[in-house]
Amino acid sequence: MEALILEPSLYTVKAILILDNDGDRLFAKYYDDTYPSVKEQKAFEKNIFNKTHRTDSEIALLEGLTVVYKSSIDLYFYVIGSSYENELMLMAVLNCLFDSLSQMLRKNVEKRALLENMEGLFLAVDEIVDGGVILENDPQQVVHRVALRGEDVPLTEQTVSQVLQSAKEQIKWSLLR
């Protein structure tokens, strides 16, 4: 009887998904080629949503993958790892993502607020996981780093509302001097 010996490795994530209450994709980031085409990804997302949206549990094994998930108002958050991945680490990533977004959205974690703050979501996911490797699981650190990165955006890459807000703040500070 041969034992399967796995090489030591870093904790990894295969995908992070956020779906709305109809199972439609709001955010998806896949870190490997388990589902190489968009068609396969969408089929997997529909399958995962159909299996999880009516249950109160937090973990599922689906298509040979470990899936941890959480719902909030009209959003479903998923972190997906391989079948041998540590469920507690996957849950730590999920909780870090959810808590970071909760702080950034001022406890208003719902579809409309998330869509208005997608850049913060992208930055938060990049701070938590890079190339599938888990980098951070402390929401305070993630929110702090996202705030720092948000301040350093060059003028040419800012949205009109960001430019106007920056101009308002500069005018306000010049009047207060």
N, C-alpha and C positions, 0 to 999 in steps of 0.2 A: 504494500500500500504506500504510494508516494504522496507525500504531503505537499500541498501548494504553498510555496514560500514566496511571499511578495517582498520585493525590494522596498526598503524604507523610502518614503517620498513625502513631499509637502502635501498638505491638505488641499484638495482641488475641487472645483465646481465645474460642472459641465454646462450649466445654463442658469440664467436668472430671467424670470418671466414676470410680467405684470399684465393681467387680463382684466377686462371689465366684466360686469355682471351678465353679459351675453356671451362671454367666452372669446371676445375679440381682443386681439393683441393691442396693447398700449405701449409696451416696452418688451423687447426680447433681446438678449445677448447670449449667443452660443459660443462656447470657448473651444469646441472641438468639432470634428466632422461626423458626429453621431447622426446628425440630420443635415446633410449637406445642402439640400435645396430648400427654397422657401416653401414649396408645396409640401414637402415632408415635415418641415417645422410646423406649419399651420395644422396639418393633420395630427401631429403629436400634441399640439396645444389644445385642439378640440377634444382629443381623447382624454388628456389630463384634466381638462375642465369638466367634462362629463362625468368622470370618475370621482371628482373631489368637491364639486360645488354644493352638494347636498349633505355633506358629512361634517361632523364636528371634530374629527381627528386632525392631527397635525402632520402625519407622515403616511406615505404610501409607497409601495413597491410597484412600479409600472414599467413594462417593457424592459425589465432587467436593470432599471434605474431606481435610485432612492430619491423620493420627492418629499420635501418638507414644504408646508404651505400654511398660509394665514389669510383670512379675509378681513376686510374693513369696509363697511358701508357698501360701496359698489365696486370694490377692487379685490382682486385675488393675487396674492404675492406667492411666487414659487421659486425655490432654489433646488436645483437638480444636481445630483452627484452620481457616481457609479455605485453599483450594488455593494461594493466593499468599503465605501467611504463612511467615515464616522458621522452618524446622524446628529450627534451633539454639535459638531463643528458646522454642519450644514444649517442647523437651527440657529447657531450663533450668528451666522451670516445673515439669515433671514431676519432675526430680531434686530441686528445692527442696521440693516437696510430700512426696516419698518420704523424703528425708533429715530433714525436720522431724518427720514422723511417727515415723521411726525413733528420733530423739532423745527425743521425748515419750513413746514407748512403750518406751523402754529397749531398743532393738534387737529388740523382739518385735513385728514388723509382721505380724500375722495377724488373722484375722476376729474372734475372741473379744476380743482386746485392743482392736481398733479399735472394736467395738461398745460396749465399756465406757467408751471415751473419745471418744465422738462430739462432745462439746462442743469438745474440743481440735481435732478435725478441722475443724469449722465455723469456728472462730476462725482456724486456720492458712490455710484456703482464702480467707477474707476478707482476711487480711493479704497473701497472694500476688497475688490477682486481685480487682479491684473493677470490677464492671460490664463485665467482659470485658477490661479494660485491665490489663496486667501491671505490678504495683507493686513487687514484691520477688522476688529470686531467690537470696537468701542465707539458708540454713536457720538459721544462728545468730541472725540478726536476727528471723526469724519466731518461733523458739522463745522468744526473749527477750520479744517483744511479746505472745505468747500467755500467757506466764507473768505478765506485768504485768496484762493484761486479766483473767486468771483471779482475781487477788487482789482486784480492785475490784468484785466482784459484791456487790450489796446483799443483806442477810440475807433479804429476802422472796423473792429469786430463787434462793437456794442450795438444793441438794438436801439431804435429811436427812443423808446421809453427810458432805457438806461442812460442815454446821452442827456435827455431832458431832466431826469432825476439828478444826475451829476451836476448839470448846470444850475438847477434850483438850489442844491446844497451849497455850491460855490458862491452863488449870489447871496444866499442867506448868511453864510459865514462872513462875506465881505461887508454886509450891512451891519452885522453885530460887532464888528471891530471898532 
